[in-house]
Amino acid sequence: MATTAQKKLAKNEAMSSEELIDRFLDAIWMERGLSVNTLGAYRADLMALNKDLAKLGVVVEVAEKSDLLDFIACRVEGGSKPRSTARQLSSFRRFYRYLMREGYRTTDPTADIEMPRIGRSLPKTLTEDEVDALLQAPNTDEPLGHRDRAMLELLYATGLRVSELISLRQSQVNFNQGVLRIIGKGDRERLIPLGEESLHWLKEFLEGPRMEILLERQTEYMFPTRRGNSMTRQAFWHIIKRYAQKAGVEKKMSPHSLRHAFATHLLNHGADLRVVQLLLGHSDLSTTQIYTHVARERLKDLHGQHHPRG
């Protein structure tokens, strides 16, 4: 006698594996409000698994533990790192748990597969002097340079994610109260103080340079390109690298370098960890705690440099 899962699969046999994956992605997007980047990563992982299994004549929705282990082993042999393997396994677990919940299968093939151990890497943090040099690198006599300075000041003052910065709209800034209203991951809202310096640069940018960039164009984006569009993550990444080189900052930069500096410098100056968690928009305090390690290393360095017995 056919099981409920077999009946359900038979009933939906016209649905391809790709369509089932897309249905799963739609479901978790509705449930959890995941970002486009996260959904894209899930889709890429599942499509890669589906493609490899199809070559072996295995349908992804009925794959077993051995099939997944073979896929993971092949990826590891090809140079896949533990962090990538862990992300893939996380994608697979959510997918197969969704299939179980919806009655497509009765077992989870990922249940007994252990996550690879990942060493927690500490973000490379800029010093306060390096941040200061970076912020002063743009030529503010030019409209685009003034825009870049305002973006860098805002990023360091608020710890925004780069995606939140480039998509920022004028309506999200409350100049009277001096706060930003941000809708972050999982549609969680947070209010972030701007600080006097970033407020100053934002106001100056809006009063002149922004209009020079746009000319007659209209847009709600706070930091538009000359075409009136929002900047891409890649474009902002190139801007950061260019100014870091100009400022003589030799550390390897990332799109989140100023976000890391924001959190670490707050903790170095005595900020409460839970306050930093709220400002960063982390749902879990353990995600924020990585910055306490950075701050602790900084204190050790200072002790070693300045204490007579260091």
C-alpha positions as CSV (number, residue, x, y, z in Angstrom):
1,M,0.0,0.0,0.0
2,A,1.3,3.4,-0.9
3,T,2.3,5.8,1.9
4,T,0.9,9.3,2.2
5,A,4.1,10.7,1.0
6,Q,4.1,8.5,-2.1
7,K,0.5,9.4,-2.8
8,K,1.4,13.1,-2.5
9,L,4.4,12.7,-4.8
10,A,2.3,10.8,-7.3
11,K,-0.4,13.4,-7.2
12,N,2.2,16.1,-7.9
13,E,4.4,14.1,-10.3
14,A,3.7,16.8,-13.0
15,M,5.6,19.2,-10.8
16,S,9.3,19.3,-11.6
17,S,12.0,19.3,-8.9
18,E,12.8,22.9,-9.8
19,E,9.2,23.9,-9.2
20,L,9.2,22.1,-5.9
21,I,12.4,24.0,-4.9
22,D,10.8,27.3,-5.9
23,R,7.6,26.4,-3.9
24,F,9.9,25.8,-0.9
25,L,11.6,29.1,-1.4
26,D,8.3,30.9,-1.6
27,A,7.2,29.3,1.6
28,I,10.2,30.2,3.7
29,W,10.2,33.7,2.3
30,M,6.6,34.1,3.5
31,E,7.3,32.6,6.9
32,R,10.6,34.2,7.7
33,G,11.0,37.3,5.5
34,L,14.5,36.2,4.4
35,S,16.6,38.6,2.4
36,V,16.9,38.2,-1.4
37,N,20.6,37.2,-0.9
38,T,19.8,34.4,1.5
39,L,17.0,33.1,-0.8
40,G,19.4,33.2,-3.7
41,A,22.0,31.2,-1.7
42,Y,19.4,28.6,-0.8
43,R,18.3,28.3,-4.5
44,A,21.9,28.0,-5.7
45,D,22.6,25.2,-3.2
46,L,19.5,23.2,-4.0
47,M,19.8,23.6,-7.8
48,A,23.4,22.4,-7.6
49,L,22.3,19.4,-5.6
50,N,19.4,18.7,-8.0
51,K,21.7,19.0,-11.1
52,D,24.3,16.5,-9.7
53,L,21.7,14.0,-8.5
54,A,19.9,14.2,-11.8
55,K,23.1,13.0,-13.5
56,L,22.8,9.9,-11.3
57,G,19.1,9.4,-12.1
58,V,18.1,10.4,-8.5
59,V,15.3,12.9,-7.9
60,V,16.2,15.5,-5.3
61,E,13.0,15.1,-3.3
62,V,13.5,11.4,-2.7
63,A,17.3,11.6,-2.2
64,E,18.8,9.6,0.8
65,K,21.5,10.3,3.2
66,S,24.2,8.5,1.1
67,D,23.3,10.7,-1.9
68,L,23.8,13.9,0.1
69,L,27.1,12.6,1.6
70,D,28.4,11.8,-1.9
71,F,27.5,15.3,-3.1
72,I,29.2,16.9,-0.1
73,A,32.3,14.7,-0.4
74,C,32.6,15.6,-4.0
75,R,32.4,19.3,-3.2
76,V,35.0,19.0,-0.4
77,E,37.4,17.2,-2.8
78,G,36.9,20.0,-5.2
79,G,38.1,22.6,-2.6
80,S,34.8,23.6,-0.9
81,K,35.6,25.1,2.5
82,P,33.8,24.1,5.8
83,R,31.8,27.3,5.9
84,S,30.4,26.7,2.4
85,T,29.6,23.0,3.3
86,A,27.8,24.1,6.4
87,R,25.7,26.6,4.5
88,Q,24.8,24.0,1.9
89,L,23.8,21.5,4.6
90,S,21.7,24.2,6.3
91,S,19.9,24.7,2.9
92,F,19.3,21.0,2.5
93,R,18.0,20.6,6.0
94,R,15.4,23.3,5.6
95,F,14.3,21.9,2.3
96,Y,13.8,18.3,3.5
97,R,12.1,19.5,6.7
98,Y,9.7,21.4,4.5
99,L,9.1,18.3,2.4
100,M,8.3,16.3,5.6
101,R,6.0,19.0,6.9
102,E,4.1,19.2,3.6
103,G,3.8,15.4,3.5
104,Y,6.1,14.7,0.5
105,R,8.3,12.4,2.5
106,T,8.5,10.8,6.0
107,T,12.2,11.0,6.8
108,D,14.9,13.7,6.8
109,P,18.0,12.5,5.1
110,T,20.1,15.3,6.7
111,A,19.1,14.3,10.3
112,D,22.2,12.3,11.1
113,I,24.7,14.4,9.1
114,E,26.9,16.5,11.3
115,M,27.7,20.1,10.6
116,P,31.4,20.7,9.8
117,R,33.3,22.5,12.6
118,I,34.0,26.1,11.7
119,G,36.6,28.2,13.4
120,R,35.0,31.6,14.2
121,S,36.9,34.2,12.3
122,L,37.3,37.6,13.9
123,P,36.6,40.6,11.6
124,K,39.6,42.7,10.8
125,T,38.8,46.0,12.5
126,L,40.0,49.4,11.5
127,T,41.6,51.6,14.1
128,E,40.0,55.0,14.9
129,D,42.8,56.7,13.1
130,E,42.3,54.6,10.0
131,V,38.6,55.3,10.0
132,D,39.3,59.0,10.3
133,A,41.8,58.9,7.4
134,L,39.2,56.9,5.3
135,L,36.4,59.4,6.0
136,Q,38.6,62.3,4.9
137,A,39.7,60.7,1.7
138,P,36.8,61.8,-0.6
139,N,37.1,65.2,-2.4
140,T,34.1,67.0,-1.0
141,D,34.4,69.9,-3.4
142,E,32.9,67.5,-6.0
143,P,29.2,66.4,-5.8
144,L,30.1,62.7,-6.0
145,G,32.9,63.1,-3.5
146,H,30.5,64.8,-1.1
147,R,28.0,62.0,-1.6
148,D,30.7,59.4,-0.8
149,R,31.8,61.3,2.3
150,A,28.2,61.4,3.6
151,M,27.8,57.7,2.9
152,L,31.0,56.8,4.8
153,E,30.1,59.1,7.7
154,L,26.6,57.5,7.9
155,L,27.9,54.0,7.7
156,Y,30.4,54.5,10.5
157,A,27.9,56.4,12.7
158,T,25.1,53.8,12.4
159,G,26.7,50.4,11.6
160,L,24.3,49.9,8.7
161,R,24.6,46.9,6.4
162,V,25.8,48.0,3.0
163,S,22.5,46.8,1.5
164,E,20.6,49.0,3.9
165,L,22.9,52.0,3.1
166,I,22.5,51.9,-0.7
167,S,18.8,51.4,-0.5
168,L,18.2,54.1,2.1
169,R,15.4,56.5,1.2
170,Q,14.9,60.1,2.3
171,S,11.7,59.2,4.2
172,Q,13.7,56.9,6.5
173,V,15.6,59.8,7.9
174,N,14.1,61.9,10.7
175,F,16.2,65.0,11.0
176,N,14.2,66.5,13.9
177,Q,14.8,63.5,16.1
178,G,18.2,62.6,14.5
179,V,17.4,59.0,13.9
180,L,17.2,56.5,11.0
181,R,14.3,54.0,10.6
182,I,15.6,50.8,9.2
183,I,13.8,47.6,8.2
184,G,16.4,44.9,8.3
185,K,16.6,41.2,8.0
186,G,13.4,39.3,8.8
187,D,11.5,42.6,8.4
188,R,12.7,43.7,11.9
189,E,12.5,47.5,12.4
190,R,15.1,49.4,14.4
191,L,15.8,53.1,15.1
192,I,19.4,54.2,15.0
193,P,20.8,57.5,16.3
194,L,22.7,59.5,13.6
195,G,25.1,61.5,15.6
196,E,26.1,65.1,15.0
197,E,28.8,64.5,12.4
198,S,26.8,62.3,10.1
199,L,23.8,64.6,10.4
200,H,26.0,67.5,9.4
201,W,27.2,65.7,6.2
202,L,23.7,64.5,5.3
203,K,22.2,67.9,5.6
204,E,25.0,69.5,3.5
205,F,24.6,66.8,0.9
206,L,20.9,67.3,0.6
207,E,21.2,71.1,0.4
208,G,23.3,71.1,-2.8
209,P,25.5,68.2,-4.0
210,R,22.6,65.8,-4.3
211,M,20.7,68.2,-6.6
212,E,23.8,68.6,-8.7
213,I,24.1,64.9,-9.1
214,L,20.4,64.4,-10.1
215,L,19.9,67.7,-12.1
216,E,16.2,67.5,-13.1
217,R,15.8,63.8,-12.1
218,Q,13.6,62.8,-9.1
219,T,14.3,59.8,-6.8
220,E,13.6,58.9,-3.2
221,Y,17.0,57.2,-2.8
222,M,19.2,59.2,-0.4
223,F,22.5,58.4,-2.3
224,P,21.7,58.3,-6.0
225,T,23.9,57.7,-9.0
226,R,23.9,60.3,-11.8
227,R,21.2,58.2,-13.5
228,G,19.0,58.6,-10.4
229,N,19.3,54.9,-9.5
230,S,20.4,53.4,-6.2
231,M,24.1,52.4,-6.1
232,T,25.0,48.7,-6.4
233,R,26.8,46.8,-3.7
234,Q,29.7,46.3,-6.1
235,A,30.0,50.0,-6.9
236,F,30.1,50.9,-3.3
237,W,32.7,48.2,-2.6
238,H,34.9,49.7,-5.3
239,I,34.4,53.2,-3.7
240,I,35.6,51.9,-0.3
241,K,38.6,50.2,-1.8
242,R,39.6,53.4,-3.8
243,Y,39.4,55.6,-0.7
244,A,41.2,53.1,1.5
245,Q,44.1,53.1,-1.0
246,K,44.0,56.9,-1.1
247,A,44.0,57.1,2.8
248,G,46.9,54.6,3.1
249,V,44.8,52.0,4.8
250,E,46.7,48.8,4.1
251,K,44.3,46.3,5.8
252,K,42.2,44.1,3.6
253,M,38.8,45.9,3.4
254,S,35.4,44.3,3.1
255,P,32.0,45.8,2.4
256,H,31.3,45.5,6.2
257,S,34.6,47.1,7.4
258,L,33.0,50.2,8.8
259,R,30.1,48.2,10.3
260,H,32.8,46.1,12.1
261,A,34.6,49.3,13.2
262,F,31.3,50.8,14.4
263,A,30.6,47.9,16.7
264,T,34.1,47.4,18.0
265,H,34.7,51.1,18.7
266,L,31.5,51.3,20.6
267,L,32.5,48.4,22.8
268,N,36.0,49.8,23.3
269,H,34.4,52.9,24.7
270,G,32.2,51.1,27.1
271,A,28.9,50.5,25.2
272,D,26.6,47.7,26.5
273,L,26.7,44.6,24.3
274,R,22.8,44.4,24.1
275,V,22.7,48.0,22.9
276,V,25.2,47.2,20.1
277,Q,23.1,44.1,19.3
278,L,20.0,46.4,18.8
279,L,21.9,48.9,16.7
280,L,23.3,46.2,14.4
281,G,20.0,44.5,14.1
282,H,21.2,41.1,15.2
283,S,18.4,38.7,16.2
284,D,20.8,36.6,18.3
285,L,23.2,38.1,20.9
286,S,25.8,35.4,20.1
287,T,26.2,37.0,16.7
288,T,27.2,40.3,18.4
289,Q,29.5,38.6,20.9
290,I,32.1,38.1,18.3
291,Y,32.9,41.8,18.7
292,T,33.7,41.4,22.3
293,H,36.6,39.2,21.2
294,V,37.8,41.9,18.9
295,A,37.6,44.5,21.7
296,R,39.4,42.2,24.1
297,E,42.3,41.8,21.7
298,R,42.5,45.5,21.3
299,L,42.7,46.0,25.1
300,K,45.5,43.4,25.2
301,D,47.4,45.3,22.6
302,L,47.0,48.6,24.4
303,H,48.1,46.9,27.7
304,G,51.1,45.5,26.1
305,Q,52.1,48.8,24.5
306,H,51.5,51.1,27.5
307,H,51.9,49.1,30.7
308,P,55.4,49.1,32.2
309,R,55.1,45.4,32.8
310,G,53.3,44.7,29.5
